[in-house]
Amino acid sequence: MKISTENLNKIMAVCTKKEIDLIIHIGQYQDNQGVIKGLYYKNILEAINICKSTFYHLLRSLEEKEIIKINYFGDYAYWEVEILNNVFSTQDDYKKGYLKLNYEILHMEEFIAMTKSEKIIVLNLLKINDFRKHVVKLTAKRLMEWTGKSLRSVHKFMDTLRIAFKITKKDNLYTIDCLCGFDTRSISETNILYHHLINYRLHKNKCQSDRRSISDAVTVFKQYKVHYADTVIGLVDRVITAFGEIVPKYLNKITAAQV
């Protein structure tokens, strides 16, 4: 659930505000190879407040900008994409720099409603934030450089950001409190991925399982550190084929034998 610094800089430079929303939303479901499986368009329409035709347009636009690659031969009715140059499988990959997508603000309605310039400020704040410090100090000039907008516009943007951040202003210097607005979501990155993949296969196979069974299945995958989406899907499908639902004990048995 990360975007490489290289990709983030490109996204801020060339993407529209809704393209930013889409890549952040789908990015939370990627495995460590940048592969995202089981995207159901109706869920995305609701999550980032777009219509069906806009969803298709955004996907193809992100592909044209070489940010994602679409697998047109994937599972019918579900989209599969790959975030390009976004592999995190070795320590060297992490050393290149990245932004975690599990910050609460990135998934808030207030963020989705922001202008592109306001989103760029938020993303840059998250990118440069040093959690050893309590505040980030930014000049209006730097904010103008980030957004390419006027001083008047920058002041307006920062007024909007007060809905999520504690911000004080003196002359043209802004002080942003890092203890407010930089929270991560209570559910972990791996939990989000595993829940997504399990629910995708249940939905695909028109099956249901109770929350406890799904939660226990997530625990199994975390225990054995299953990193690839295809592996998770294959194991879940084996359980569904055998029992018509998620049976954690059986999942644990076959996962232990495979991993």
Secondary structure, DSSP 8 states (H G I E B T S, - for coil): -EEEHHHHHHHHHH--HHHHHHHHHHHTT--TTSEEEEE-HHHHHHHHT--HHHHHHHHHHHHHTTSEEE-TTSSTTSEEEEETT---SSHHHHHT-EEES-BGGGGSHHHHTS-HHHHHHHHHHHHH--TTSSEEEEEHHHHHHHH---HHHHHHHHHHHTTTS-EEEETTEEEEETTSS--B-SS-HHHHHHHHHHHHHHHHTT----HHHHHHHHHHHHHTT---HHHHHHHHHHHHHHHSS--HHHHHHHHHHH-
